């Protein structure tokens, strides 16, 4: 006579445990992030943030890369012997670098835990500060927008990262960020992911201020200083001798064809993020919670 009530009680406990676990999964949904960048090494700006999301918190990171990176031939001197190609010759470099740089990006993405890559293969014409060069001449903006719109609609991203469109940055970087902002602005308000713009910053540098780029109202931010940041110098491991710059350097080292970019190895103490007004203010609390979580160091201190 006692077995049936006991069995029923055990089943009830199992059901409760499953219910609690299910609710926990819903309430602690891992972030799904799309990174919109112009070149196959621009993800280096967010490298530690992406690593922490994907590797430490099991989030999903996708990269949307607009250009083929062919203009990166000028500083490929040391990569010539590595790849066995005269990459500093413009014709050879422009022909071979799109293939090489995709492979380099996937190697870098393996370090960070990137899930998916979306390559638009647009022409990487030349360095310049004007966003009009790529938007008006080099890129098939219609095709880029079509693919980006579909990804945003189909994948239901929580966050989109882009480079902060500050005046001194590459025109293609600004162009990529403008396309991302415009694509999100056209989405129904209740379906929009939050979008943040980022730069890296040394702690000894003067504070960067940004509130809007030129007359692009869509680039307005809620404050002129970053609301969120990830500290690459956060220490851990035995006697706190290791920090997250190791990850940034591992990732950057995979872009072997980009000699000038690799000269920034070990630069950048902090990854800083600005919150765009386009998001509305309701998402600030969500972002704050995420970045507080990301600021935690999950590695147990070991004593030998």
TIKE-434100 format. One record per residue (C-alpha): residue number from 1; residue in one letter; chain; x, y, z. Coordinates in steps of 0.05 Angstrom, whole numbers, always signed. Each point is the difference from the previous one (the first is absolute). Layout:
BEGIN
+--------+-------+------+--------+--------+--------+
: vodren : vexti : tigu :     xx :     yy :     zz :
+--------+-------+------+--------+--------+--------+
:    NUM :     a :    A :      X :      Y :      Z :
...
+--------+-------+------+--------+--------+--------+
//
This chain:
BEGIN
+--------+-------+------+--------+--------+--------+
: vodren : vexti : tigu :     xx :     yy :     zz :
+--------+-------+------+--------+--------+--------+
:      1 :     x :    A :     +0 :     +0 :     +0 :
:      2 :     x :    A :    +58 :    +48 :    +12 :
:      3 :     x :    A :    +35 :    -11 :    -67 :
:      4 :     x :    A :    -49 :    +38 :    -43 :
:      5 :     x :    A :     +3 :    +66 :    +41 :
:      6 :     x :    A :    +76 :     -5 :     +3 :
:      7 :     x :    A :     +5 :    -12 :    -75 :
:      8 :     x :    A :    -47 :    +58 :    -13 :
:      9 :     x :    A :    +42 :    +45 :    +46 :
:     10 :     x :    A :    +64 :    -20 :    -38 :
:     11 :     x :    A :    -32 :    +16 :    -67 :
:     12 :     x :    A :    -23 :    +67 :    +28 :
:     13 :     x :    A :    +71 :    +17 :    +22 :
:     14 :     x :    A :    +28 :    -18 :    -68 :
:     15 :     x :    A :    -52 :    +44 :    -33 :
:     16 :     x :    A :    +18 :    +58 :    +45 :
:     17 :     x :    A :    +73 :     -7 :    -15 :
:     18 :     x :    A :    -12 :     -2 :    -75 :
:     19 :     x :    A :    -46 :    +61 :     +5 :
:     20 :     x :    A :    +52 :    +40 :    +40 :
:     21 :     x :    A :    +55 :    -18 :    -49 :
:     22 :     x :    A :    -44 :    +20 :    -60 :
:     23 :     x :    A :    -17 :    +67 :    +31 :
:     24 :     x :    A :    +74 :    +12 :    +16 :
:     25 :     x :    A :    +18 :    -13 :    -73 :
:     26 :     x :    A :    -54 :    +49 :    -23 :
:     27 :     x :    A :    +20 :    +54 :    +50 :
:     28 :     x :    A :    +74 :     -8 :    -13 :
:     29 :     x :    A :     -2 :     -3 :    -76 :
:     30 :     x :    A :    +69 :     +0 :    -30 :
:     31 :     x :    A :    +11 :    +61 :    -45 :
:     32 :     x :    A :     -2 :     -8 :    -75 :
:     33 :     x :    A :    +45 :    +54 :    -30 :
:     34 :     x :    A :    +12 :    +24 :    -71 :
:     35 :     x :    A :    +64 :    +38 :    -14 :
:     36 :     x :    A :     -3 :    +45 :    -61 :
:     37 :     x :    A :    +69 :    +20 :    -26 :
:     38 :     x :    A :    +32 :    +24 :    -64 :
:     39 :     x :    A :    +65 :    -41 :     +0 :
:     40 :     x :    A :    +21 :    -70 :    +22 :
:     41 :     x :    A :    +40 :    +24 :    +60 :
:     42 :     x :    A :    -46 :    +54 :    +27 :
:     43 :     x :    A :    -28 :    -50 :    +50 :
:     44 :     x :    A :    +65 :     +9 :    +39 :
:     45 :     x :    A :    -30 :    +63 :    +31 :
:     46 :     x :    A :    -51 :    -43 :    +38 :
:     47 :     x :    A :    +43 :    -63 :     +7 :
:     48 :     x :    A :     -2 :     -9 :    +75 :
:     49 :     x :    A :    -74 :    +18 :     +5 :
:     50 :     x :    A :    -16 :    -51 :    -54 :
:     51 :     x :    A :    +44 :    -53 :    +34 :
:     52 :     x :    A :    -34 :    +10 :    +66 :
:     53 :     x :    A :    -70 :     -4 :    -31 :
:     54 :     x :    A :    +15 :    -62 :    -41 :
:     55 :     x :    A :    +50 :    -39 :    +43 :
:     56 :     x :    A :    -16 :    +20 :    +71 :
:     57 :     x :    A :    -76 :     +8 :     -7 :
:     58 :     x :    A :    -16 :    -45 :    -59 :
:     59 :     x :    A :    -32 :    +55 :    -42 :
:     60 :     x :    A :     -3 :     +0 :    -75 :
:     61 :     x :    A :    +44 :    +47 :    -41 :
:     62 :     x :    A :    -10 :    +11 :    -75 :
:     63 :     x :    A :    +44 :    +44 :    -44 :
:     64 :     x :    A :    -27 :    +40 :    -60 :
:     65 :     x :    A :    +60 :    +22 :    -41 :
:     66 :     x :    A :    -12 :    +48 :    -57 :
:     67 :     x :    A :    +66 :     +5 :    -39 :
:     68 :     x :    A :    +48 :    -53 :    -25 :
:     69 :     x :    A :    +60 :    +35 :    +32 :
:     70 :     x :    A :    +40 :     +4 :    -65 :
:     71 :     x :    A :    +28 :    +69 :    +15 :
:     72 :     x :    A :    +42 :    -28 :    +57 :
:     73 :     x :    A :    +59 :    -16 :    -46 :
:     74 :     x :    A :    +44 :    +60 :    +17 :
:     75 :     x :    A :    +25 :    -26 :    +67 :
:     76 :     x :    A :     +2 :    -75 :    -17 :
:     77 :     x :    A :    +76 :     -2 :     -5 :
:     78 :     x :    A :    +13 :    -52 :    +54 :
:     79 :     x :    A :    -59 :    -42 :    -24 :
:     80 :     x :    A :    +31 :    -10 :    -68 :
:     81 :     x :    A :    +48 :    -54 :    +25 :
:     82 :     x :    A :    -54 :    -29 :    +44 :
:     83 :     x :    A :    -49 :     -9 :    -57 :
:     84 :     x :    A :    +51 :     -7 :    -56 :
:     85 :     x :    A :    -32 :    +57 :    -40 :
:     86 :     x :    A :    +23 :    +70 :    -19 :
:     87 :     x :    A :    -59 :    +31 :    +36 :
:     88 :     x :    A :    +28 :    +71 :     -1 :
:     89 :     x :    A :     -7 :     +0 :    -76 :
:     90 :     x :    A :    -68 :    +33 :     -8 :
:     91 :     x :    A :    -25 :    -47 :    -54 :
:     92 :     x :    A :    +20 :    -63 :    +38 :
:     93 :     x :    A :    -21 :    +28 :    +67 :
:     94 :     x :    A :    -69 :    +20 :    -24 :
:     95 :     x :    A :     -9 :    -68 :    -33 :
:     96 :     x :    A :    +24 :    -43 :    +58 :
:     97 :     x :    A :    -18 :    +38 :    +63 :
:     98 :     x :    A :    -76 :    -11 :     -2 :
:     99 :     x :    A :    +12 :    -75 :     +6 :
:    100 :     x :    A :    +56 :     +7 :    +51 :
:    101 :     x :    A :    -36 :    +50 :    +44 :
:    102 :     x :    A :    -63 :    -43 :     +4 :
:    103 :     x :    A :    +43 :    -57 :    +25 :
:    104 :     x :    A :    +35 :    +46 :    +50 :
:    105 :     x :    A :    -67 :    +26 :    +25 :
:    106 :     x :    A :    -25 :    -71 :    +11 :
:    107 :     x :    A :    +64 :    -17 :    +38 :
:    108 :     x :    A :    -11 :    +63 :    +43 :
:    109 :     x :    A :    -73 :    -18 :     +8 :
:    110 :     x :    A :    +19 :    -68 :    +27 :
:    111 :     x :    A :    +38 :    +35 :    +56 :
:    112 :     x :    A :    -62 :    +42 :    +16 :
:    113 :     x :    A :    -53 :    -53 :     -9 :
:    114 :     x :    A :    -34 :    +30 :    -61 :
:    115 :     x :    A :    -59 :    -43 :    -24 :
:    116 :     x :    A :    -16 :    +27 :    -70 :
:    117 :     x :    A :    +33 :    +43 :    -53 :
:    118 :     x :    A :    -37 :    +40 :    -53 :
:    119 :     x :    A :    +46 :    +28 :    -55 :
:    120 :     x :    A :    -27 :    +52 :    -48 :
:    121 :     x :    A :    +65 :     +2 :    -41 :
:    122 :     x :    A :     -6 :    +74 :    -17 :
:    123 :     x :    A :    +60 :    +37 :    -29 :
:    124 :     x :    A :    +50 :    +25 :    +51 :
:    125 :     x :    A :    +24 :    +58 :    -43 :
:    126 :     x :    A :    +46 :    +43 :    +42 :
:    127 :     x :    A :    +10 :    +35 :    +67 :
:    128 :     x :    A :    -37 :    +65 :     +9 :
:    129 :     x :    A :    -40 :    +37 :    +53 :
:    130 :     x :    A :    -63 :    +12 :    -42 :
:    131 :     x :    A :    -58 :    -47 :     +9 :
:    132 :     x :    A :    -24 :    +21 :    -70 :
:    133 :     x :    A :    +57 :    -36 :    -36 :
:    134 :     x :    A :    -26 :    -70 :    +17 :
:    135 :     x :    A :    -74 :    +18 :     +4 :
:    136 :     x :    A :     -2 :    +37 :    -66 :
:    137 :     x :    A :    +52 :    -36 :    -42 :
:    138 :     x :    A :    +32 :    -65 :    +26 :
:    139 :     x :    A :    -58 :    -38 :    +31 :
:    140 :     x :    A :    -64 :    -29 :    -27 :
:    141 :     x :    A :    -39 :    +31 :    +57 :
:    142 :     x :    A :    -66 :    -30 :    -24 :
:    143 :     x :    A :    +28 :    -71 :     +4 :
:    144 :     x :    A :    +32 :    +13 :    +68 :
:    145 :     x :    A :    -64 :    +29 :    +28 :
:    146 :     x :    A :    -41 :    -58 :    -26 :
:    147 :     x :    A :    +44 :    -52 :    +34 :
:    148 :     x :    A :     +6 :    +40 :    +64 :
:    149 :     x :    A :    -75 :    +11 :     +4 :
:    150 :     x :    A :    -13 :    -74 :     -9 :
:    151 :     x :    A :    +49 :    -20 :    +54 :
:    152 :     x :    A :    -30 :    +49 :    +50 :
:    153 :     x :    A :    -70 :    -23 :    -16 :
:    154 :     x :    A :    +15 :    -74 :     +2 :
:    155 :     x :    A :    +49 :     -7 :    +57 :
:    156 :     x :    A :    -32 :    +43 :    +54 :
:    157 :     x :    A :    +65 :    +28 :    +27 :
:    158 :     x :    A :     +3 :    +30 :    +69 :
:    159 :     x :    A :    +58 :    +46 :    -15 :
:    160 :     x :    A :    +36 :    +29 :    -60 :
:    161 :     x :    A :    +71 :    +26 :     +8 :
:    162 :     x :    A :    +32 :    +49 :    -49 :
:    163 :     x :    A :    +60 :    +46 :     +2 :
:    164 :     x :    A :    -14 :    +69 :    +29 :
:    165 :     x :    A :     -5 :    +46 :    -60 :
:    166 :     x :    A :    +46 :    +53 :    +28 :
:    167 :     x :    A :    +30 :    +50 :    -50 :
:    168 :     x :    A :    +72 :    -27 :     +2 :
:    169 :     x :    A :    -18 :    -72 :    -18 :
:    170 :     x :    A :     +3 :    -33 :    -68 :
:    171 :     x :    A :    -55 :    +21 :    -47 :
:    172 :     x :    A :    -19 :    -73 :    -12 :
:    173 :     x :    A :     -8 :    -10 :    +75 :
:    174 :     x :    A :    -48 :    +59 :     +3 :
:    175 :     x :    A :    -37 :    -25 :    -61 :
:    176 :     x :    A :    -10 :    -70 :    +30 :
:    177 :     x :    A :    -26 :    +31 :    +65 :
:    178 :     x :    A :    -48 :    +45 :    -38 :
:    179 :     x :    A :    -28 :    -59 :    -39 :
:    180 :     x :    A :    -11 :    -38 :    +65 :
:    181 :     x :    A :    -34 :    +59 :    +35 :
:    182 :     x :    A :    -45 :    +13 :    -60 :
:    183 :     x :    A :    -19 :    -73 :     -6 :
:    184 :     x :    A :    -21 :     -3 :    +73 :
:    185 :     x :    A :    -37 :    +66 :     -4 :
:    186 :     x :    A :    -45 :    -30 :    -55 :
:    187 :     x :    A :    -20 :    -59 :    +43 :
:    188 :     x :    A :    -64 :     -1 :    +42 :
:    189 :     x :    A :    +18 :    +30 :    +68 :
:    190 :     x :    A :    -19 :    -63 :    +38 :
:    191 :     x :    A :    +45 :    -43 :    -44 :
:    192 :     x :    A :    +63 :    +42 :     +1 :
:    193 :     x :    A :    +65 :    -25 :    +31 :
:    194 :     x :    A :    +39 :    +50 :    +41 :
:    195 :     x :    A :    +59 :    +30 :    -36 :
:    196 :     x :    A :    +65 :    +24 :    +32 :
:    197 :     x :    A :    +60 :    +35 :    -31 :
:    198 :     x :    A :    +70 :    -17 :    +26 :
:    199 :     x :    A :    +72 :    +22 :     +1 :
:    200 :     x :    A :    +62 :    -24 :    +38 :
:    201 :     x :    A :    +33 :    +47 :    +49 :
:    202 :     x :    A :    +64 :     +2 :    +41 :
:    203 :     x :    A :     -9 :    +21 :    +72 :
:    204 :     x :    A :    +54 :    +53 :     -9 :
:    205 :     x :    A :    -37 :    +32 :    -59 :
:    206 :     x :    A :    -44 :    +61 :     +7 :
:    207 :     x :    A :    -74 :    -17 :     +6 :
:    208 :     x :    A :    -35 :     -8 :    -68 :
:    209 :     x :    A :    -64 :    +39 :     -8 :
:    210 :     x :    A :    -51 :    -14 :    -54 :
:    211 :     x :    A :    -73 :    +21 :     -7 :
:    212 :     x :    A :    -13 :     -1 :    -75 :
:    213 :     x :    A :    +37 :     -6 :    -66 :
:    214 :     x :    A :     -9 :    +60 :    -46 :
:    215 :     x :    A :    -73 :    +11 :    -21 :
:    216 :     x :    A :    -20 :    -73 :     +8 :
:    217 :     x :    A :    -53 :     +5 :    +54 :
:    218 :     x :    A :     -4 :    -76 :     +3 :
:    219 :     x :    A :    +70 :     -2 :    +31 :
:    220 :     x :    A :    -22 :    +40 :    +62 :
:    221 :     x :    A :    +19 :    -33 :    +66 :
:    222 :     x :    A :    -34 :     +9 :    +67 :
:    223 :     x :    A :    +64 :    +27 :    +32 :
:    224 :     x :    A :    +65 :    +27 :    -28 :
:    225 :     x :    A :    +39 :    -53 :    +39 :
:    226 :     x :    A :     -4 :    -76 :     -2 :
:    227 :     x :    A :    -53 :    -31 :    +45 :
:    228 :     x :    A :    +32 :    -69 :     +0 :
:    229 :     x :    A :    +70 :    -29 :     -2 :
:    230 :     x :    A :    +41 :    -64 :     +5 :
:    231 :     x :    A :    +68 :     +4 :    +33 :
:    232 :     x :    A :    +52 :    -40 :    -37 :
:    233 :     x :    A :    +49 :     +9 :    +58 :
:    234 :     x :    A :    -44 :    -38 :    +50 :
:    235 :     x :    A :    +48 :    -49 :    +33 :
:    236 :     x :    A :     -7 :    -73 :    +19 :
:    237 :     x :    A :    +39 :    -66 :     +2 :
:    238 :     x :    A :    +58 :    -15 :    +46 :
:    239 :     x :    A :    +20 :    +62 :    +39 :
:    240 :     x :    A :    -43 :    +41 :    -49 :
:    241 :     x :    A :    +54 :     -3 :    -53 :
:    242 :     x :    A :    -48 :     -8 :    -59 :
:    243 :     x :    A :    -51 :    +47 :    -30 :
:    244 :     x :    A :    -48 :     +2 :    -60 :
:    245 :     x :    A :    +51 :    +34 :    -45 :
:    246 :     x :    A :    +24 :    -72 :    -13 :
:    247 :     x :    A :    -66 :    -12 :    -37 :
:    248 :     x :    A :     +5 :    +66 :    -38 :
:    249 :     x :    A :    +70 :    -18 :    -22 :
:    250 :     x :    A :    -17 :    -71 :    -20 :
:    251 :     x :    A :    -57 :    +26 :    -42 :
:    252 :     x :    A :    +40 :    +55 :    -33 :
:    253 :     x :    A :    +58 :    -47 :    -14 :
:    254 :     x :    A :    -43 :    -40 :    -48 :
:    255 :     x :    A :     -4 :    +60 :    -48 :
:    256 :     x :    A :    +70 :    -14 :    -25 :
:    257 :     x :    A :     -8 :    +36 :    -66 :
:    258 :     x :    A :    -14 :    +66 :    +35 :
:    259 :     x :    A :    +68 :    +23 :    +25 :
:    260 :     x :    A :    -21 :    +70 :    +20 :
:    261 :     x :    A :    -60 :    -26 :    +39 :
:    262 :     x :    A :    +45 :    -48 :    +37 :
:    263 :     x :    A :    +44 :    +58 :    +23 :
:    264 :     x :    A :    -58 :    +16 :    +48 :
:    265 :     x :    A :    +14 :    -66 :    +37 :
:    266 :     x :    A :    -11 :    +10 :    +75 :
:    267 :     x :    A :    -32 :    +69 :    -11 :
:    268 :     x :    A :    -69 :    +16 :    +26 :
:    269 :     x :    A :    -14 :     -8 :    +75 :
:    270 :     x :    A :    -75 :     +8 :     -4 :
:    271 :     x :    A :    -55 :    -15 :    -50 :
:    272 :     x :    A :    -50 :    +58 :     +6 :
:    273 :     x :    A :    -72 :     +0 :    -25 :
:    274 :     x :    A :    -47 :    +58 :    -15 :
:    275 :     x :    A :    -75 :     -9 :     +2 :
:    276 :     x :    A :    -38 :    +30 :    -59 :
:    277 :     x :    A :    -63 :    +41 :    +10 :
:    278 :     x :    A :    -33 :    -43 :    -53 :
:    279 :     x :    A :     -7 :    -55 :    +53 :
:    280 :     x :    A :    -44 :    +41 :    +46 :
:    281 :     x :    A :    +18 :     +1 :    +74 :
:    282 :     x :    A :    -34 :    -66 :    +21 :
:    283 :     x :    A :    +58 :    -42 :    -24 :
:    284 :     x :    A :    +52 :    +35 :    +43 :
:    285 :     x :    A :    -17 :    -42 :    +61 :
:    286 :     x :    A :     +6 :    -64 :    -42 :
:    287 :     x :    A :    +68 :    +20 :    -27 :
:    288 :     x :    A :    +23 :    +21 :    +69 :
:    289 :     x :    A :    -19 :    -69 :    +28 :
:    290 :     x :    A :    +37 :    -35 :    -57 :
:    291 :     x :    A :    +64 :    +40 :     +7 :
:    292 :     x :    A :     +0 :     -9 :    +76 :
:    293 :     x :    A :     -4 :    -74 :    -13 :
:    294 :     x :    A :    +55 :     +3 :    -52 :
:    295 :     x :    A :    +45 :    +39 :    +48 :
:    296 :     x :    A :     +4 :    -60 :    +46 :
:    297 :     x :    A :    +62 :    -44 :     -5 :
:    298 :     x :    A :    -23 :    -73 :     +3 :
:    299 :     x :    A :    +68 :    -32 :    +12 :
:    300 :     x :    A :    +12 :    -28 :    +70 :
:    301 :     x :    A :    +63 :    +23 :    +35 :
:    302 :     x :    A :    +48 :    -58 :     +8 :
:    303 :     x :    A :    +54 :     -6 :    +52 :
:    304 :     x :    A :    +60 :    -45 :    -13 :
+--------+-------+------+--------+--------+--------+
//
